[in-house]
C-alpha cells in the first residue's frame, strides 16, 4: 500500500515530490513496522498512549499531544530550518559553502558516521522492550513509550539520510539496522553500551541520564557538520533528546528523594527494609552506567576523530562558541594519562584529543545533574552525597582499558579490585533486590513505594491523568 505522504509521515523534505525516495521508503516502512512489533514495547501495542508527535519544526508543530496506539504513531522526517548561506564551520574547508550533497571523497566516512548513530536508536528500544511490565506508575509508563517512539523517529531521521543521499549502499545499510539485535551474539549492535541489558527501572533511568546524554554530545558534534542535511537532522533530534535526559534525571532524583525521605523518617540509610532503594545501591548503579557511557566517546587520542574534524564532517560541542581558529593545526589539549600508579595531565595535539574534549564536556554536564540530586539530599537533611567515579574507573575502551582503578582514582592490584568490586558496581544481590521491587502500579496517580511522585505531570495534565489507556 502506498504511503500517504501528507499525513502518515509528517515531513519537511518534500517527500511527496520525490518519487525515488518514496519508493525506497515504501519498501523500508513495512520492515520497520515488523521490527517494531517484534522488538518494540512488549504487550502494549494496542494501548492508547498520550504521546507527543512532531508534525513540523515550528513552535506550534513540534509538540502535539494526543492519545495514539504506538504502531499508528506518525514517525516523521524533519530537518531543522536551513541557515541562509551556511558555511562549513571548521576544518580544512572552513568558510566554504556547506555541502547539500555528499562529497564523493567523504562518502564512506559519512555513511559510517550516520549508520553508527542510527544503530543506537533501535538498540535503545530493544533494550527497553520489557520495562512496560514493571513500570512504577502510569506516568512513568507513558514516559517510557515517549522515549521509545522518539528513538524510532531518530532511526527514521538517519534512514532518510541513507536513502536520500547514499543510493543502493544507503538502502542496504538501512535494512541492516533492522536486522541487528541488542545483545545478540551473532548480530549485535555496533556500540558495546547498546548491547547491555536494561532489566529494571533504575537501570532505565541511569541509561536515559548517562547514555542518552552521550547521544546529546554525539548529535551536537554531528550538528556542526559541513554536510548540511546531517547537521539539520541532528539539530532537530536534539530537541527530542532533551526529554530522554529529563526522564533519566528526574527519575533518579525521585529515587533519591524517596530514599532520603525514608532515611530521615526512620533514622537509617538502610531503607531496603522499607521497600526502597538505598543510596549506596544508587551509587553503584551510577558508577556502572557512567563508566560504560564514557567508553562511548572512544579512545582519548584518535586519528579518526582528527580526520573527521579536518574534513569538516564532525565538529566539537557548540563549535561556534569556541574562541580559536577552528582548525586546531597548532593547538594542544590536556589529556589525563596514567604513569605507573599516578594520573597526570599531558598536553596532546588538540586534533587527536577531540574525543577527550567531548568527554570532558560530557563529564561536566553529568556533574551538574549529580549536583541537583545532591541538592535533593541536602534539602532533606541527608549528609551523604552521590559522586561521579574517576574517569579511569571500570573502563573497557581507551588508555584506561584493563586498568584496575577505584572510584576515587586509586590504582589497584587485581586481587584488591576483585575483592572490592561489589562495593563499587552492582552485584548479583543488588540486581536481585532491585528486580524484586519492580512490581507494576497501574492505578492513575499512584506510585510504587520505591520512587517519589514527580513534581508535575506532562503537558500541564495532573498526575492522575490517563496517560496510558490500558483497557481499550
C-alpha positions, 0 to 999 in steps of 0.5 A: 500500500502506498504511503500517504505522504501528507499525513502518515509521515509528517515531513519537511523534505518534500517527500511527496515530490520525490518519487525515488525516495518514496519508493525506497521508503515504501519498501523500508516502512513495512520492515520497520513496522515488523521490527517494531512489533517484534522488538518494540514495547512488549504487550502494549501495542494496542494501548492508547498512549498520550504521546507527543508527535512532531508534525513540523519544526515550528513552535506550534508543530513540534509538540502535539499531544494526543492519545495514539496506539504506538504502531499508528504513531506518525514517525516523521522526517524533519530537518531543522530550518536551513541557515541562509548561506551556511558555511562549513564551520571548521576544518580544512574547508572552513568558510566554504559553502556547506555541502547539500550533497555528499562529497564523493571523497567523504562518502564512506566516512559519512555513511559510517558516521550516520549508520553508527548513530542510527544503530543506537536508536533501535538498540535503545528500544530493544533494550527497553522492550520489557520495562512496560511490565514493571513500570512504577506508575502510569506516568512513568509508563507513558514516559517510557513509550515517549522515549521509545517512539522518539528513538524510532523517529531518530532511526527514521531521521538517519534512514532518510539520510541513507536513502536520500543521499547514499543510493543502493549502499544507503538502502542496504545499510538501512535494512541492516539496522533492522536486522541487528539485535541488542545483545545478540551474539551473532548480530549485535549492535555496533556500540558495546553500551547498546548491547547491555541489558536494561532489566529494571527501572533504575537501570532505565533511568541511569541509561536515559541520564548517562547514555542518552546524554552521550547521544546529546554530545554525539548529535551536537558534534554531528550538528556542526557538520559541513554536510548540511542535511546531517547537521539539520537532522541532528539539530532537530533530534536534539530537541527530542533528546532533551526529554530522554535526559529529563526522564533519566534525571528526574527519575533518579532524583525521585529515587533519591528523594524517596530514599532520603525521605525514608532515611530521615523518617526512620533514622537509617540509610538502610531503607531496603527494609522499607521497600526502597532503594538505598543510596549506596545501591544508587551509587553503584548503579551510577558508577556502572552506567557512567563508566560504560557511557564514557567508553562511548566517546572512544579512545582519548587520542584518535586519528579518526576523530582528527580526520573527521574534524579536518574534513569538516564532517564532525565538529566539537560541542557548540563549535561556534562558541569556541574562541580559536581558529577552528582548525586546531593545526597548532593547538594542544589539549590536556589529556589525563594519562596514567604513569605507573600508579599516578594520573597526570595531565599531558598536553596532546595535539588538540586534533587527536584529543577531540574525543577527550574534549567531548568527554570532558564536556560530557563529564561536566554536564553529568556533574551538574545533574549529580549536583541537583540530586545532591541538592535533593539530599541536602534539602532533606537533611541527608549528609551523604552525597552521590559522586561521579567515579574517576574517569579511569574507573571500570573502563573497557575502551581507551588508555584506561582499558584493563586498568584496575582503578577505584572510584576515587582514582586509586590504582589497584592490584587485581586481587584488591579490585576483585575483592572490592568490586561489589562495593563499587558496581552492582552485584548479583544481590543488588540486581536481585533486590532491585528486580524484586521491587519492580512490581507494576502500579497501574492505578492513575496517580499512584506510585510504587513505594520505591520512587517519589511522585514527580513534581508535575505531570506532562503537558500541564495534565495532573498526575492522575491523568490517563496517560496510558489507556490500558483497557481499550 
